[in-house]
Amino acid sequence: MLIRDAEIDFGRRADIRIAGRAVAEIGRLTQSAGEAAIDAGGDALLPGLHDHHIHLLAFAAARDSVRCGPPCVEDAGALAEALQAAALRSGGGWLRGIGYHQSVAGEIDRDWLDRVLPLSPVRIQHRSGRLWILNSRALDIVAQGETPLETLDGRFTGRLYDADNWLRDRIGATEPPIRAASDYLLSRGVTGITDTTPGNDAAAFALMATARRRGDLVQAVLMMGGDGLDGLPARDGIRVGPRKFHLHETGLPDPAVLSAQIRCSHEAGRATAFHCVTLAELVFTLGALEDAGSISGDRIEHAGIAPPDILPWIARLGLTVVSQPNFIAERGDAYLRDVDPRDRPWLYRQRAFRKAGIPLAAGTDAPFGDADPWKAMQAAVTRTAPSGTVLDAEERLTPEEAVALFLGGPGDPGGPPRTIAAGAPADFCLLDRPWAEARRDLSLVGVTTTIKDGRIVWPR
């Protein structure tokens, strides 16, 4: 295949010849007899994007779920209306809501849901991903025998924390629409993902490998998860990544136990990754890594609050930070309202990490954030909340730096951005405009063609 007149390296125009799964030649090339060709017309061609923090199966399931939080739903009345409309469409079956935030209707429970939907079983996930809220009809189905459901005065509240696998087993959930999720990511130029779901195990690995084999999942996958992934060989475009620790400030583990788990992962040949939204979670993690010892590939996910005195510690341990710049655009006003003013200057930092020599990459955290990487890039450039307020302008990145957040290799997030060069993998996304136009507002960028392993995968 020949790609003619593409703009590469943010300004240089060239032809690119693909042979098999790799780039064969770059320059001013002549089309061979019978060779397929794409005329880029001077539009920008980039390496395929890699989302370094996403939850694929949850993202796939979310596409068939009711949006229960901002910006789709802003108050209790709108939430009730959305759930009732979905119940009419479902014909009395299970309803699944996502993205709930207490700014909509407060700390809702089974009683609140019963008033809205007394007959259909419903479960709503908080946008943190930690909490499900179930109504009484749903509890009748799942609350049998010993359960991790929260109780108050001997009665189920409908609230369920950190028990996704238990709930999935009780409901008997079916495979989510992986192909639709994969196609959406391809339409935005994403050819690889790092799935950071902490509960990933051998069954999740097998499920995604099957989806890859049958062509429903096109992206290459680096899969994080628990120690159940230790020792699994790569197969069907999926390989095991770091062990994921999902820490919570309100219930941090025994430090000695965590240090031992880190050492076990390292001895198994796996790096570690830590969910660190709060400062307490970050300090606790750094202490554990200091005790256990860090290795190349150890990561901090989110680093939601990182004051200046923490940065040298992160750098000395050789850690990578994988951030979510889209959260500023999606949740910035909530941060301004809810976060301690003393911590606001240190929210989801970017420029400061780079200055401190800390490798920085990005993921969307879909479905807990918008899955469009181009919106995330623009958020990294502007750091503008929905109200128009700019959060810490000194943390802004250039458009080129923002794109680079999604161009690091899967095993080297924040490392040198992948480039289009002879011998490089033929994984590309062709934009709908030249780079000079694209960089004016990355959120407006369209992708006309996505190429994976030397073949066109978008449009399918």
Secondary structure, 3 states (H helix, E strand, C coil): CEEEEEEECCCEEEEEEEECCEEEEEECCCCCCCCCEEECCCCEEEECEEEEEECHHHHHHHCCCEECCCCCCCCHHHHHHHHHHHHHHHCCCCEEEEEECHHHHCCCCHHHHHHHCCCCCEEEEECCCCEEEECHHHHHHHCCCCCCCCEECCEECCEEECCHHHHHHHHCCCCCCHHHHHHHHHHCCEEEEEECCCCCCHHHHHHHHHHHHCCCCCCEEEEEECHHHCCCCCECCEEEEEEEEECCHHHCCCHHHHHHHHHHHHHCCCCEEEEECCHHHHHHHHHHHHHHCCCCCCEEEECCECCHHHHHHHHHCCCEEEECCHHHHHHHHHHHHHCCCCCHHHECCCHHHHHCCCCEEECCCCCCCCCCHHHHHHHHHHCECCCCCECCHHHCCCHHHHHHCCCCECCECCCCCCCCCCCCECCEEEECCCHHHHCCCHHHCCEEEEEECCEEEECC
